[in-house]
C-alpha cells in the first residue's frame, strides 16, 4: 500500500462500520470487533500483499479470522479496502445479504477462510502456510485468535504442528483483551501465561500494545524476518476499544446497542474521525 494511507483513520472507519453493521442487524459482536480494528487496519492498509480486483490471486497474502464472530470488523476492513461496496455493510446478517454473521469464503470477496467454530482457524492457516512452502510461494498467512478461543485444545495441536513443520510463513495474533462472553478469561479457563505456552510449543513470541499502530507494524516486520519457526504476536487490547461505554465490558461481547446507545457510539466515533481526517 501507499505509505501515505492514513492508518488511524482506516482503523476508526473500521470501528464505525462494525457498529453500524451490528446495529442494522440488531445482532453481532461489537466488543471483539472493536478490539482488533487497529490490527486489521495495519494488515489491510499497510502490510498485506493483496489485490481487491483479484481477491483469489494465488500469490496474495492470506488472513484467517479464527474468531469469526468478529466479522463486522473484517467486513469493514474489506469494504474500505475496496473488495465490495461499503453500502453493502448495512445488509449484515440480513436474509438477502451475502454478509453472514461469520465469514464465508464462498460468498464474500476477500475472505480467505470460512470461520466461526472457535479453535479451527489456526489449523486452516497451517494448511495454507504448508501449501505455500510445498509450492515454493512467498505469501504470508496471518491468523487472528481470541484469548478466550485459545482455551480450545485444537489451538495447541495446531501450534505444535506449525512449529514441527517450521512454518515461518505464518504469523498469528492473539487478541488479548482479557474478556470473553462469560467474563474474565482468567476466571472461565485461565490460559495464562500465553507467551510462555507458545514459547514452549516452539514459537517466536512478541507482546505488544494492540492499539499502537507503529508497534503493530514494526512487530509484523520483525516476525516476517524470523526463520525456521512460526511467530505469534500477543496483542494487549481493550474490548470495545473506541466506544467509551463498551470498553472493558464483557456484556458487549455479543450484544447490539439499542438506539440511544448506538447514537452515542456513533457520536464518539464521528468525533474520532473528524480529528483524524
Backbone as CSV, one residue per row, in Angstrom:
resi,resn,N_x,N_y,N_z,CA_x,CA_y,CA_z,C_x,C_y,C_z
1,UNK,0.829,-1.206,0.000,0.000,0.000,0.000,0.867,1.262,0.000
2,UNK,0.297,2.347,-0.464,0.938,3.648,-0.445,1.191,4.072,0.997
3,UNK,2.413,4.493,1.282,2.768,4.883,2.638,1.991,6.085,3.146
4,UNK,1.302,6.799,2.220,0.550,7.977,2.633,-0.827,7.633,3.193
5,UNK,-1.218,6.365,3.143,-2.515,5.951,3.665,-2.610,6.298,5.149
6,UNK,-3.732,6.871,5.546,-3.959,7.262,6.934,-4.474,6.036,7.707
7,UNK,-3.565,5.327,8.346,-3.929,4.088,9.042,-4.835,4.353,10.243
8,UNK,-4.576,5.373,11.073,-5.501,5.656,12.174,-6.917,5.935,11.685
9,UNK,-7.034,6.642,10.569,-8.354,6.926,10.001,-9.016,5.639,9.537
10,UNK,-8.242,4.747,8.905,-8.783,3.464,8.457,-9.306,2.658,9.638
11,UNK,-8.565,2.661,10.737,-8.989,1.913,11.928,-10.292,2.480,12.491
12,UNK,-10.393,3.808,12.528,-11.611,4.439,13.036,-12.806,4.127,12.143
13,UNK,-12.592,4.109,10.838,-13.668,3.778,9.911,-14.114,2.328,10.098
14,UNK,-13.160,1.431,10.328,-13.494,0.023,10.569,-14.390,-0.086,11.801
15,UNK,-14.054,0.643,12.846,-14.869,0.620,14.070,-16.282,1.125,13.800
16,UNK,-16.379,2.224,13.060,-17.704,2.767,12.776,-18.513,1.807,11.911
17,UNK,-17.884,1.212,10.907,-18.585,0.245,10.061,-19.106,-0.927,10.900
18,UNK,-18.288,-1.390,11.838,-18.691,-2.524,12.676,-19.925,-2.183,13.498
19,UNK,-19.923,-1.013,14.121,-21.067,-0.603,14.940,-22.308,-0.413,14.079
20,UNK,-22.144,0.225,12.922,-23.279,0.411,12.009,-23.884,-0.926,11.597
21,UNK,-23.020,-1.882,11.234,-23.496,-3.190,10.776,-24.236,-3.937,11.881
22,UNK,-23.679,-3.924,13.076,-24.281,-4.638,14.202,-25.625,-4.007,14.583
23,UNK,-25.675,-2.690,14.565,-26.935,-2.013,14.878,-27.993,-2.315,13.814
24,UNK,-27.603,-2.288,12.551,-28.547,-2.575,11.460,-29.128,-3.972,11.588
25,UNK,-28.306,-4.910,12.023,-28.752,-6.300,12.167,-29.439,-6.554,13.498
26,UNK,-29.234,-5.625,14.461,-29.664,-5.845,15.845,-29.087,-7.153,16.372
27,UNK,-27.869,-7.435,15.941,-27.210,-8.686,16.317,-25.731,-8.588,15.948
28,UNK,-24.884,-9.232,16.733,-23.465,-9.241,16.404,-22.583,-9.084,17.622
29,UNK,-21.296,-8.931,17.369,-20.300,-8.946,18.439,-19.426,-7.692,18.367
30,UNK,-19.829,-6.632,19.060,-19.072,-5.388,18.975,-17.741,-5.390,19.732
31,UNK,-17.704,-5.980,20.925,-16.521,-5.868,21.782,-15.234,-6.307,21.113
32,UNK,-15.218,-7.529,20.620,-14.015,-8.066,19.973,-13.784,-7.514,18.592
33,UNK,-14.839,-7.015,17.936,-14.656,-6.367,16.636,-13.877,-5.070,16.810
34,UNK,-14.225,-4.311,17.834,-13.543,-3.043,18.075,-12.103,-3.249,18.539
35,UNK,-11.856,-4.330,19.268,-10.504,-4.525,19.803,-9.490,-4.920,18.733
36,UNK,-9.946,-5.462,17.599,-8.998,-5.871,16.551,-8.928,-4.889,15.387
37,UNK,-9.638,-3.774,15.469,-9.687,-2.836,14.344,-8.305,-2.302,13.974
38,UNK,-7.476,-2.023,14.950,-6.150,-1.478,14.661,-5.268,-2.508,13.969
39,UNK,-5.346,-3.739,14.408,-4.577,-4.811,13.771,-5.012,-4.977,12.318
40,UNK,-6.314,-5.000,12.087,-6.830,-5.154,10.728,-6.422,-3.974,9.850
41,UNK,-6.449,-2.771,10.398,-6.073,-1.588,9.616,-4.631,-1.682,9.150
42,UNK,-3.733,-2.080,10.039,-2.321,-2.210,9.660,-2.143,-3.305,8.619
43,UNK,-2.796,-4.436,8.833,-2.646,-5.547,7.891,-3.177,-5.195,6.505
44,UNK,-4.403,-4.699,6.442,-5.046,-4.489,5.140,-4.612,-3.220,4.429
45,UNK,-4.149,-2.215,5.172,-3.798,-0.954,4.537,-2.302,-0.678,4.508
46,UNK,-1.504,-1.557,5.111,-0.070,-1.306,5.157,0.767,-2.540,4.820
47,UNK,0.368,-3.695,5.319,1.262,-4.849,5.298,0.944,-5.863,4.204
48,UNK,-0.300,-6.273,4.112,-0.632,-7.431,3.278,-0.541,-7.128,1.785
49,UNK,-0.014,-8.108,1.054,0.090,-8.047,-0.402,-1.171,-8.671,-0.988
50,UNK,-2.144,-7.815,-1.334,-3.453,-8.281,-1.785,-3.913,-7.416,-2.953
51,UNK,-4.941,-7.895,-3.654,-5.469,-7.175,-4.804,-6.995,-7.243,-4.785
52,UNK,-7.670,-6.165,-4.375,-9.137,-6.184,-4.310,-9.804,-6.506,-5.653
53,UNK,-9.116,-6.205,-6.752,-9.681,-6.518,-8.065,-9.525,-7.994,-8.426
54,UNK,-8.678,-8.696,-7.682,-8.455,-10.121,-7.921,-8.351,-10.822,-6.560
55,UNK,-9.488,-10.970,-5.857,-9.468,-11.488,-4.479,-8.857,-12.879,-4.339
56,UNK,-8.903,-13.685,-5.396,-8.395,-15.057,-5.320,-7.013,-15.211,-5.947
57,UNK,-6.330,-14.106,-6.142,-4.958,-14.129,-6.657,-4.127,-15.135,-5.855
58,UNK,-3.514,-16.071,-6.538,-2.875,-17.187,-5.826,-1.639,-16.782,-5.044
59,UNK,-1.034,-15.648,-5.370,0.168,-15.222,-4.650,-0.118,-14.199,-3.553
60,UNK,-1.386,-13.966,-3.261,-1.755,-12.986,-2.235,-1.371,-13.485,-0.833
61,UNK,-1.189,-12.551,0.075,-1.133,-12.905,1.493,-2.538,-13.287,1.937
62,UNK,-2.617,-14.182,2.926,-3.904,-14.650,3.436,-4.132,-14.172,4.862
63,UNK,-5.417,-14.003,5.205,-5.780,-13.751,6.596,-6.927,-14.662,6.999
64,UNK,-6.761,-15.329,8.121,-7.811,-16.172,8.687,-8.280,-15.527,9.981
65,UNK,-9.529,-15.086,9.998,-10.116,-14.548,11.235,-10.683,-15.724,12.005
66,UNK,-9.845,-16.338,12.835,-10.290,-17.521,13.561,-11.443,-17.186,14.498
67,UNK,-11.382,-16.009,15.113,-12.504,-15.542,15.951,-13.555,-14.936,15.020
68,UNK,-14.199,-15.810,14.265,-15.057,-15.395,13.162,-16.283,-14.603,13.554
69,UNK,-16.676,-14.661,14.832,-17.823,-13.864,15.270,-17.535,-12.359,15.181
70,UNK,-16.270,-11.999,15.022,-15.906,-10.588,14.885,-15.842,-10.171,13.425
71,UNK,-16.642,-10.807,12.609,-16.718,-10.490,11.181,-17.049,-9.026,10.889
72,UNK,-17.828,-8.302,11.726,-18.102,-6.900,11.386,-16.840,-6.076,11.161
73,UNK,-15.801,-6.339,11.937,-14.543,-5.611,11.747,-13.859,-6.039,10.456
74,UNK,-13.839,-7.334,10.181,-13.237,-7.827,8.947,-13.971,-7.274,7.732
75,UNK,-15.294,-7.310,7.772,-16.068,-6.772,6.657,-15.803,-5.283,6.468
76,UNK,-15.674,-4.565,7.580,-15.379,-3.143,7.487,-14.044,-2.888,6.804
77,UNK,-13.045,-3.699,7.159,-11.720,-3.562,6.540,-11.775,-3.892,5.059
78,UNK,-12.460,-4.977,4.716,-12.546,-5.385,3.318,-13.285,-4.353,2.473
79,UNK,-14.365,-3.793,3.019,-15.130,-2.788,2.279,-14.297,-1.529,2.060
80,UNK,-13.624,-1.063,3.118,-12.790,0.125,2.989,-11.630,-0.092,2.011
81,UNK,-11.171,-1.330,1.937,-10.046,-1.662,1.046,-10.490,-1.866,-0.397
82,UNK,-11.814,-1.932,-0.608,-12.326,-1.982,-1.966,-12.739,-3.342,-2.474
83,UNK,-12.886,-4.307,-1.594,-13.294,-5.648,-2.028,-14.778,-5.717,-2.378
84,UNK,-15.583,-4.897,-1.725,-17.004,-4.803,-2.041,-17.515,-3.446,-1.552
85,UNK,-18.697,-3.018,-2.006,-19.185,-1.676,-1.659,-19.451,-1.502,-0.165
86,UNK,-19.057,-0.350,0.345,-19.297,-0.024,1.754,-20.787,-0.091,2.068
87,UNK,-21.630,0.285,1.113,-23.082,0.296,1.329,-23.620,-1.096,1.687
88,UNK,-22.928,-2.132,1.241,-23.405,-3.497,1.493,-23.300,-3.896,2.962
89,UNK,-22.521,-3.149,3.735,-22.362,-3.475,5.151,-23.680,-3.379,5.910
90,UNK,-24.584,-2.554,5.405,-25.875,-2.395,6.082,-26.721,-3.664,5.999
91,UNK,-26.362,-4.568,5.101,-27.100,-5.822,4.975,-26.599,-6.916,5.900
92,UNK,-25.638,-6.605,6.751,-25.048,-7.595,7.657,-26.116,-8.421,8.379
93,UNK,-25.985,-9.716,8.274,-26.874,-10.695,8.925,-28.320,-10.652,8.431
94,UNK,-28.558,-9.983,7.310,-29.898,-9.963,6.736,-30.060,-11.149,5.793
95,UNK,-31.287,-11.627,5.646,-31.547,-12.839,4.865,-31.140,-12.699,3.407
96,UNK,-31.222,-11.486,2.869,-30.919,-11.285,1.452,-29.501,-10.770,1.217
97,UNK,-28.643,-10.858,2.222,-27.277,-10.348,2.129,-26.262,-11.479,2.091
98,UNK,-25.138,-11.233,1.431,-24.045,-12.211,1.413,-23.134,-12.063,2.624
99,UNK,-23.376,-11.046,3.449,-22.545,-10.808,4.632,-23.151,-11.508,5.841
100,UNK,-22.802,-12.767,5.989,-23.322,-13.571,7.088,-22.677,-13.159,8.412
101,UNK,-23.205,-13.710,9.482,-22.672,-13.409,10.801,-21.253,-13.881,10.998
102,UNK,-20.861,-14.909,10.242,-19.485,-15.387,10.269,-18.922,-15.357,8.848
103,UNK,-17.622,-15.164,8.689,-17.034,-15.033,7.358,-17.285,-16.262,6.474
104,UNK,-17.619,-15.995,5.221,-17.921,-17.052,4.246,-17.023,-16.862,3.029
105,UNK,-16.057,-17.754,2.853,-15.088,-17.594,1.771,-15.722,-17.791,0.391
106,UNK,-16.866,-18.446,0.321,-17.515,-18.666,-0.969,-18.355,-17.472,-1.401
107,UNK,-18.816,-16.686,-0.423,-19.731,-15.608,-0.751,-19.194,-14.205,-0.603
108,UNK,-18.084,-14.030,0.126,-17.582,-12.688,0.422,-16.203,-12.487,-0.198
109,UNK,-16.067,-11.573,-1.152,-14.751,-11.307,-1.743,-13.744,-10.878,-0.683
110,UNK,-12.568,-11.509,-0.705,-11.514,-11.153,0.229,-11.442,-12.017,1.466
111,UNK,-12.472,-12.826,1.722,-12.428,-13.739,2.868,-11.685,-15.010,2.448
112,UNK,-10.635,-15.338,3.172,-9.786,-16.470,2.801,-10.176,-17.774,3.470
113,UNK,-10.999,-17.713,4.523,-11.400,-18.938,5.215,-12.728,-18.715,5.919
114,UNK,-13.656,-19.664,5.742,-14.923,-19.620,6.469,-14.664,-20.036,7.910
115,UNK,-15.032,-19.164,8.846,-14.745,-19.448,10.252,-15.971,-19.139,11.110
116,UNK,-15.897,-19.533,12.352,-16.997,-19.298,13.275,-16.946,-20.261,14.438
117,UNK,-16.680,-21.528,14.130,-16.495,-22.511,15.198,-15.105,-22.303,15.772
118,UNK,-15.034,-21.836,17.001,-13.760,-21.405,17.566,-12.754,-22.556,17.706
119,UNK,-11.489,-22.205,17.484,-10.410,-23.162,17.626,-9.909,-23.746,16.324
120,UNK,-10.605,-23.499,15.213,-10.268,-24.146,13.949,-9.362,-23.311,13.052
121,UNK,-9.337,-22.016,13.261,-8.667,-21.136,12.317,-7.187,-21.361,12.169
122,UNK,-6.488,-21.642,13.260,-5.046,-21.845,13.168,-4.726,-23.099,12.365
123,UNK,-5.550,-24.127,12.497,-5.347,-25.338,11.702,-5.478,-25.036,10.212
124,UNK,-6.501,-24.260,9.843,-6.686,-23.889,8.441,-5.519,-23.049,7.938
125,UNK,-5.075,-22.106,8.780,-3.940,-21.267,8.404,-2.680,-22.106,8.220
126,UNK,-2.505,-23.116,9.056,-1.369,-24.024,8.907,-1.381,-24.696,7.537
127,UNK,-2.574,-25.116,7.110,-2.682,-25.762,5.808,-2.275,-24.833,4.685
128,UNK,-2.712,-23.581,4.768,-2.337,-22.591,3.755,-0.826,-22.360,3.761
129,UNK,-0.260,-22.250,4.966,1.174,-21.984,5.083,2.000,-23.163,4.582
130,UNK,1.585,-24.373,4.921,2.310,-25.548,4.461,2.214,-25.682,2.944
131,UNK,1.036,-25.405,2.398,0.873,-25.437,0.942,1.802,-24.439,0.276
132,UNK,1.926,-23.260,0.876,2.835,-22.262,0.335,4.271,-22.750,0.323
133,UNK,4.675,-23.424,1.381,6.023,-23.995,1.439,6.223,-25.027,0.330
134,UNK,5.262,-25.931,0.193,5.379,-27.009,-0.794,5.390,-26.475,-2.223
135,UNK,4.685,-25.360,-2.440,4.599,-24.773,-3.781,5.642,-23.689,-4.031
136,UNK,6.541,-23.521,-3.067,7.599,-22.504,-3.181,7.031,-21.098,-3.382
137,UNK,5.949,-20.813,-2.692,5.330,-19.493,-2.730,5.914,-18.620,-1.619
138,UNK,5.830,-17.324,-1.814,6.383,-16.399,-0.818,5.317,-15.698,0.007
139,UNK,4.045,-16.051,-0.203,2.992,-15.364,0.544,3.056,-15.683,2.035
140,UNK,2.476,-14.767,2.823,2.371,-14.928,4.269,0.931,-15.261,4.653
141,UNK,0.787,-15.954,5.759,-0.540,-16.282,6.275,-0.657,-15.683,7.672
142,UNK,-1.644,-14.824,7.840,-1.912,-14.191,9.127,-3.192,-14.791,9.705
143,UNK,-3.220,-14.977,11.009,-4.404,-15.529,11.664,-4.646,-14.770,12.963
144,UNK,-5.902,-14.441,13.213,-6.261,-13.716,14.436,-7.094,-14.613,15.329
145,UNK,-6.588,-14.848,16.535,-7.232,-15.698,17.531,-7.728,-14.849,18.692
146,UNK,-8.785,-15.290,19.338,-9.229,-14.649,20.564,-8.523,-15.253,21.764
147,UNK,-8.387,-14.473,22.836,-7.733,-15.022,24.025,-8.618,-16.056,24.714
148,UNK,-9.947,-15.902,24.618,-10.834,-16.952,25.114,-10.783,-18.175,24.216
149,UNK,-10.627,-17.933,22.921,-10.579,-19.036,21.958,-9.427,-19.988,22.221
150,UNK,-8.306,-19.470,22.712,-7.151,-20.359,22.894,-7.326,-21.305,24.076
151,UNK,-8.483,-21.263,24.719,-8.832,-22.307,25.684,-9.170,-23.613,24.970
152,UNK,-9.393,-23.530,23.649,-9.696,-24.713,22.841,-8.429,-25.549,22.643
153,UNK,-8.553,-26.852,22.846,-7.397,-27.736,22.714,-6.821,-27.798,21.320
154,UNK,-7.661,-27.658,20.300,-7.167,-27.764,18.931,-6.162,-26.666,18.597
155,UNK,-6.291,-25.516,19.259,-5.330,-24.440,19.026,-3.917,-24.918,19.324
156,UNK,-3.771,-25.690,20.384,-2.439,-26.124,20.802,-1.931,-27.295,19.967
157,UNK,-2.827,-28.116,19.459,-2.409,-29.123,18.478,-1.884,-28.425,17.229
158,UNK,-2.591,-27.375,16.800,-2.168,-26.621,15.622,-0.846,-25.898,15.887
159,UNK,-0.675,-25.390,17.106,0.577,-24.726,17.460,1.753,-25.696,17.362
160,UNK,1.527,-26.921,17.819,2.567,-27.949,17.738,2.892,-28.286,16.284
161,UNK,1.852,-28.387,15.444,2.019,-28.692,14.028,2.845,-27.613,13.333
162,UNK,2.509,-26.351,13.588,3.193,-25.243,12.919,4.680,-25.224,13.264
163,UNK,5.002,-25.473,14.522,6.403,-25.490,14.933,7.128,-26.702,14.353
164,UNK,6.460,-27.856,14.370,7.074,-29.083,13.843,7.451,-28.922,12.371
165,UNK,6.575,-28.251,11.611,6.819,-28.076,10.181,7.543,-26.771,9.851
166,UNK,8.017,-26.092,10.893,8.824,-24.881,10.719,8.133,-23.856,9.805
167,UNK,6.871,-23.591,10.102,6.079,-22.694,9.258,6.369,-21.233,9.600
168,UNK,7.519,-20.769,9.121,7.902,-19.385,9.385,7.179,-18.395,8.471
169,UNK,6.265,-18.898,7.653,5.443,-18.020,6.817,4.070,-17.776,7.431
170,UNK,3.906,-18.127,8.697,2.645,-17.874,9.400,2.898,-16.956,10.592
171,UNK,2.032,-15.964,10.739,2.083,-15.050,11.879,0.690,-15.012,12.504
172,UNK,0.615,-15.396,13.770,-0.655,-15.385,14.493,-0.710,-14.179,15.423
173,UNK,-1.918,-13.678,15.596,-2.184,-12.650,16.608,-3.121,-13.246,17.642
174,UNK,-2.864,-12.975,18.901,-3.826,-13.277,19.953,-4.390,-11.943,20.432
175,UNK,-5.696,-11.774,20.250,-6.378,-10.567,20.700,-6.586,-10.692,22.211
176,UNK,-5.634,-10.179,22.956,-5.582,-10.371,24.409,-6.282,-9.199,25.106
177,UNK,-7.625,-9.241,25.104,-8.380,-8.195,25.800,-8.866,-8.641,27.174
178,UNK,-8.610,-9.894,27.519,-8.876,-10.378,28.864,-10.302,-10.779,29.169
179,UNK,-11.203,-10.627,28.175,-12.622,-10.909,28.415,-13.186,-11.827,27.340
180,UNK,-14.109,-12.688,27.729,-14.857,-13.499,26.777,-16.324,-13.441,27.169
181,UNK,-17.166,-14.174,26.487,-18.603,-13.998,26.661,-19.061,-14.201,28.108
182,UNK,-18.385,-15.083,28.851,-18.796,-15.370,30.221,-18.023,-14.582,31.272
183,UNK,-17.158,-13.659,30.836,-16.432,-12.851,31.810,-14.934,-12.863,31.573
184,UNK,-14.166,-12.723,32.647,-12.714,-12.660,32.537,-12.149,-14.023,32.167
185,UNK,-11.196,-14.036,31.239,-10.634,-15.310,30.781,-9.955,-16.063,31.928
186,UNK,-9.404,-15.327,32.876,-8.708,-15.978,33.978,-9.670,-16.710,34.912
187,UNK,-10.955,-16.339,34.864,-11.945,-16.994,35.717,-12.687,-18.109,34.989
188,UNK,-12.789,-18.002,33.657,-13.508,-19.022,32.887,-12.650,-20.262,32.702
189,UNK,-11.460,-20.096,32.124,-10.491,-21.186,31.936,-9.155,-20.536,31.647
190,UNK,-8.408,-20.264,32.687,-7.221,-19.420,32.612,-6.177,-19.947,31.618
191,UNK,-5.931,-19.208,30.507,-4.929,-19.658,29.541,-3.535,-19.064,29.783
192,UNK,-3.383,-18.271,30.829,-2.103,-17.624,31.089,-1.080,-18.607,31.664
193,UNK,0.220,-18.396,31.441,0.818,-17.325,30.648,0.827,-17.679,29.159
194,UNK,0.225,-16.844,28.344,0.100,-17.135,26.920,1.463,-17.158,26.242
195,UNK,2.323,-16.203,26.578,3.625,-16.126,25.914,4.474,-17.361,26.185
196,UNK,4.531,-17.792,27.444,5.371,-18.933,27.791,4.852,-20.227,27.163
197,UNK,3.552,-20.337,27.023,2.984,-21.529,26.391,3.379,-21.609,24.919
198,UNK,3.257,-20.496,24.204,3.661,-20.522,22.799,5.159,-20.765,22.663
199,UNK,5.956,-20.186,23.552,7.399,-20.435,23.522,7.690,-21.917,23.718
200,UNK,6.966,-22.539,24.634,7.165,-23.964,24.907,6.795,-24.825,23.709
201,UNK,5.871,-24.326,22.884,5.478,-25.049,21.676,6.383,-24.732,20.488
202,UNK,7.423,-23.926,20.717,8.410,-23.687,19.677,8.171,-22.480,18.804
203,UNK,7.402,-21.511,19.298,7.078,-20.317,18.520,7.951,-19.136,18.914
204,UNK,8.190,-18.247,17.955,8.739,-16.934,18.272,7.595,-16.082,18.814
205,UNK,7.830,-15.362,19.910,6.759,-14.639,20.600,7.120,-13.173,20.798
206,UNK,6.165,-12.308,20.503,6.277,-10.890,20.840,5.003,-10.469,21.563
207,UNK,5.137,-9.535,22.486,3.994,-8.971,23.204,3.951,-7.475,22.907
208,UNK,2.789,-6.983,22.472,2.701,-5.578,22.066,1.429,-4.924,22.610
209,UNK,1.379,-3.604,22.450,0.153,-2.837,22.647,-0.639,-2.963,21.348
210,UNK,-1.750,-3.650,21.389,-2.530,-3.916,20.190,-3.251,-2.720,19.616
211,UNK,-3.084,-1.550,20.232,-3.671,-0.328,19.691,-2.599,0.682,19.266
212,UNK,-1.338,0.297,19.364,-0.233,1.145,18.922,0.111,0.752,17.490
213,UNK,-0.339,1.556,16.545,-0.226,1.199,15.132,1.219,1.016,14.691
214,UNK,2.105,1.889,15.147,3.511,1.774,14.772,4.119,0.495,15.330
215,UNK,3.748,0.158,16.568,4.285,-1.056,17.190,3.757,-2.304,16.495
216,UNK,2.493,-2.274,16.089,1.929,-3.409,15.349,2.728,-3.628,14.068
217,UNK,2.920,-2.562,13.309,3.636,-2.673,12.034,5.073,-3.133,12.230
218,UNK,5.760,-2.542,13.188,7.159,-2.897,13.439,7.305,-4.355,13.857
219,UNK,6.366,-4.847,14.657,6.454,-6.224,15.149,6.131,-7.216,14.043
220,UNK,5.212,-6.863,13.155,4.956,-7.723,11.998,6.201,-7.821,11.129
221,UNK,6.838,-6.677,10.896,8.064,-6.661,10.098,9.136,-7.540,10.745
222,UNK,9.262,-7.456,12.043,10.218,-8.287,12.780,9.881,-9.764,12.618
223,UNK,8.599,-10.103,12.780,8.173,-11.504,12.672,8.382,-12.044,11.268
224,UNK,8.260,-11.182,10.271,8.444,-11.620,8.887,9.892,-11.986,8.576
225,UNK,10.797,-11.640,9.468,12.205,-11.994,9.269,12.649,-13.166,10.146
226,UNK,11.726,-13.714,10.925,12.039,-14.900,11.735,12.124,-16.117,10.816
227,UNK,13.134,-16.915,10.972,13.320,-18.098,10.137,13.229,-19.376,10.963
228,UNK,12.577,-20.386,10.400,12.576,-21.717,10.991,11.525,-21.973,12.048
229,UNK,10.688,-20.979,12.359,9.631,-21.189,13.343,8.490,-20.204,13.087
230,UNK,7.277,-20.562,13.483,6.144,-19.636,13.360,6.239,-18.537,14.408
231,UNK,5.510,-17.450,14.175,5.523,-16.318,15.100,4.124,-16.022,15.606
232,UNK,4.051,-15.618,16.857,2.782,-15.157,17.423,2.995,-13.795,18.061
233,UNK,2.065,-12.903,17.802,2.085,-11.570,18.381,0.924,-11.473,19.359
234,UNK,1.250,-11.391,20.634,0.222,-11.282,21.673,-0.085,-9.807,21.849
235,UNK,-1.261,-9.418,21.377,-1.632,-8.003,21.342,-2.538,-7.670,22.516
236,UNK,-2.019,-6.871,23.432,-2.818,-6.423,24.568,-3.796,-5.359,24.080
237,UNK,-5.075,-5.674,24.172,-6.097,-4.787,23.628,-7.173,-4.493,24.672
238,UNK,-8.086,-3.597,24.276,-9.223,-3.244,25.120,-10.489,-3.682,24.395
239,UNK,-11.233,-4.574,25.015,-12.502,-4.978,24.420,-13.412,-3.754,24.312
240,UNK,-14.003,-3.558,23.126,-14.859,-2.401,22.918,-14.114,-1.107,22.674
241,UNK,-12.826,-1.189,22.313,-11.980,-0.008,22.145,-12.620,1.030,21.224
242,UNK,-12.672,2.266,21.704,-13.146,3.373,20.890,-14.552,3.833,21.204
243,UNK,-15.287,3.007,21.940,-16.643,3.387,22.373,-16.642,3.314,23.893
244,UNK,-16.763,4.455,24.546,-16.499,4.557,25.988,-17.294,3.562,26.821
245,UNK,-18.590,3.429,26.553,-19.413,2.582,27.415,-19.236,1.089,27.123
246,UNK,-18.533,0.754,26.042,-18.279,-0.653,25.722,-16.921,-1.130,26.218
247,UNK,-16.016,-0.201,26.500,-14.652,-0.584,26.821,-14.564,-1.395,28.117
248,UNK,-13.856,-2.532,28.000,-13.618,-3.430,29.136,-14.902,-3.945,29.775
249,UNK,-15.943,-4.118,28.982,-17.223,-4.631,29.478,-17.556,-5.932,28.746
250,UNK,-17.557,-7.045,29.477,-17.835,-8.344,28.861,-19.238,-8.410,28.279
251,UNK,-20.168,-7.601,28.802,-21.549,-7.646,28.322,-21.657,-7.264,26.853
252,UNK,-20.627,-6.536,26.330,-20.653,-6.130,24.930,-19.934,-7.119,24.026
253,UNK,-19.686,-8.307,24.544,-19.099,-9.351,23.700,-20.013,-9.660,22.522
254,UNK,-21.300,-9.871,22.793,-22.209,-10.282,21.737,-23.575,-9.648,21.846
255,UNK,-23.602,-8.332,21.997,-24.858,-7.619,22.192,-24.891,-6.368,21.331
256,UNK,-25.970,-6.195,20.577,-26.125,-4.980,19.767,-26.660,-3.845,20.633
257,UNK,-26.214,-2.622,20.375,-26.710,-1.484,21.167,-28.118,-1.076,20.754
258,UNK,-28.901,-0.644,21.734,-30.199,-0.025,21.426,-29.946,1.360,20.817
259,UNK,-30.998,1.981,20.287,-30.844,3.212,19.503,-30.090,4.309,20.242
260,UNK,-30.443,4.559,21.495,-29.800,5.651,22.227,-28.304,5.425,22.374
261,UNK,-27.928,4.192,22.723,-26.506,3.882,22.879,-25.799,3.831,21.533
262,UNK,-26.495,3.359,20.498,-25.919,3.383,19.149,-25.575,4.814,18.745
263,UNK,-26.491,5.723,18.996,-26.258,7.121,18.636,-25.089,7.703,19.414
264,UNK,-24.956,7.293,20.681,-23.819,7.764,21.467,-22.511,7.212,20.890
265,UNK,-22.513,5.912,20.526,-21.315,5.292,19.954,-20.904,5.987,18.661
266,UNK,-21.885,6.246,17.794,-21.577,6.893,16.522,-21.075,8.316,16.736
267,UNK,-21.633,9.004,17.713,-21.166,10.358,18.023,-19.695,10.333,18.431
268,UNK,-19.329,9.369,19.273,-17.934,9.259,19.714,-17.017,8.901,18.543
269,UNK,-17.446,7.973,17.709,-16.628,7.537,16.578,-16.511,8.630,15.528
270,UNK,-17.592,9.382,15.311,-17.524,10.509,14.370,-16.548,11.572,14.857
271,UNK,-16.509,11.780,16.169,-15.567,12.754,16.724,-14.122,12.309,16.452
272,UNK,-13.877,11.015,16.581,-12.538,10.482,16.285,-12.221,10.654,14.806
273,UNK,-13.182,10.382,13.939,-12.972,10.526,12.503,-12.672,11.972,12.123
274,UNK,-13.358,12.879,12.778,-13.156,14.302,12.477,-11.719,14.728,12.822
275,UNK,-11.231,14.258,13.943,-9.876,14.588,14.359,-8.846,14.002,13.395
276,UNK,-9.123,12.789,12.903,-8.145,12.069,12.076,-8.203,12.440,10.603
277,UNK,-9.297,13.023,10.165,-9.462,13.324,8.731,-8.602,14.524,8.307
